[in-house]
């Protein structure tokens, strides 16, 4: 028995808080392009990215077998929407997003994003109208103020990511709460079973 009453919820889509990213890719028409995405996760040096199978981005990533993941902050909301709404356009130019070409991949790394990952495709899985790219992260670059170089530590308090939440009927952006807690704080003696 559940403590709170539960109901079944039928919807085609359900987003329960995924970080928004800009996926960079090589484009035959515009040389380089980007699309907004909220379907990704990484484990170690592996990254998985899901995209509509018939999209321009999916077709070019299949062709060139590489992509970049660029993590924007909450100050880039209009750029996030431009890259998400104008399929088939030169979105990097339209959003006025300067970029640098990767050292390992021939993909755009968006200068205004605080984190960029260069990735090569290792496996492609198509399922129910979507394509899932399993990639290997070959290089990570991050804003200098986001890391403590002496301790080789990521400074999570400086991160202001945008998250995608909602269902088929209504989708919204959510932002990180400024509060954070150390891993292990909520269990006895600080032990945990997390990654």
N, C-alpha and C positions, 0 to 999 in steps of 0.2 A: 504494500500500500504506500502510495506517495504521500508526503507531508503536505504538498500543495496539489490542488486539482489540476490534472493534465487534460489536454484535448488534442485530438489529431488535427494537424494543419496541413492541408493539401495545397501545394504551390509548386510551380515548375522550377523556381529558383529560390534558394535561401542562402543569404550571405550573413554569417554570424561574426563578422569582424575580421576582414582580411586586409592586409596593408596594400595600399595602392602603389603600383610601380609603373615606370615608363620602360617599355621593352624596346630597345634599339635594334635595328636590323639593316642589312644591306638591301637596297631597293633599286631595281633596274631603271626605273623611270626618273627617280630623284637622287640617285646614288645612295643616300641614307635616309632613314625614316624612323618613326617611333610610334608606338601605340600604347594607350593606357590599358592596364590590366590589374586584376585583383586576385588572380588565381595562380598562386605560386607558393612554394615552400622549399626550404633547403635543409639538408642534413649533411653535416660535414662539408665535403667538397662536391656533393651532389645537389642539383637543383631541379625541381620539376615545375613546369609552366604549362598551363592549360589555356588554349585559345580556340575560338570558333574555327572549324576546319576549313571553311571556304573564305576566310579573311585574307587580305593582302599579306598581313604579317605572317600568318601561318604558311602561306605559299612560299614566301621568300626565305623564311627560316628553314623550311624543308629543303629548298634549293641550295642554300649556302651553308646550312648546318652549323650556324653560330648565331649568337644573339648577346645583347648586353641587358642587364637588369640595372635600372637606375632608380634609386629611392628618393622621391621628392619630399620636401617638408611642406607644412601647411601654408607656406607663403607662395606656392606655385599652383593655386587652385585653377586659375583660368587656363594655364598651360596644360594642366592635367585634363581638363575638359576638352580643350582643342584637340589634344592627341587622342582622345576617346571618341569624339563625335564626327570627325571628318575623314571617313574612310576613303582611301584612294588619293588623298591630297598630300602635298608636301608639308606635313604637320610640324616638322622641326622649324621650317621657315615660317609657317603660318603662326606658330606660337612664339616665334622669335627666341628660340632656345639655342644658345651657342653650345657647341659640342667639340670634343676632341676624339680622334680615331684611336681605338685601342692599340696597345702594344702587341697583344697576343691574337686578337681577333680583328677583323676588318668591319667593326661595328661602331656606332656612335656612343660615346660616353658623355652624358649630359652634364655640362659644367656646373649648373645650378643645383644638381642633386648632391646630397651629402655623401652618398655611397653609390658606387658603380661596380658591377661584377661583369667580368668578361667570361663568357660561357661557350663551350662547344657542345653540339648535340651528340649524345651517345646512343639514344634510342628514341623512336617515334612510335606512339601508340594512338591509333584513331579509334574513337568509340562514341557512338550516338551523336554525331555532328560536331564533335570536338576533337582536337588533336592535342595530345599530351607529349611535351618534349621533356625527356630526361636528359639533363646536361651535366657537364663537369665544369665546376668553377675553376678557371685557370688563373685568374688574377682578381684581386680586390683592391680598390682604391677608395679612400675615405678622407673627408675633410680633416685637416690637422687638429682642429679643436674638438673633434669627436673621439680622439684617442690620447691615452697617456703613454707616450713612447717608452719612457723609462720602465714602466710596469707591463708593457705590451697589453694594455687594457682598453676596452671599448668604454666610453663614458656615456652610459645610457641616459643619464639625466639631460643631456643636450639634444636628444632625439625628439623630433616633433613630426611623427609620421601621420599620414591620413589613412583612415580605415573605411572600408566599404561595408555597409550593413543594410539588410532589408530583404524583401521578397519580390516576387513578380509584380506586385501591385505598387510597391513603394520602396525606393532605395534612397539612402542618405549617406553622407559622409560623417564619420565620427573622428574625434581627435583624441590623442593620448591624454589621460589625466596626468597632471604634473607630478603626482605622487608615485613613488616607487619603493619597493622593499627588497632587501637582500634575499637571495635564494637560500632556503633552509631556515628562515626566521620562524616559520610557523610549525615546525616539528621539533620534537625533543632532541636535544644535542646536535641540531643542525644537520642531521642525516637526510638524504633524499634519494629517490630513485629516478630523478629526471636526468635525461641525456647527459 
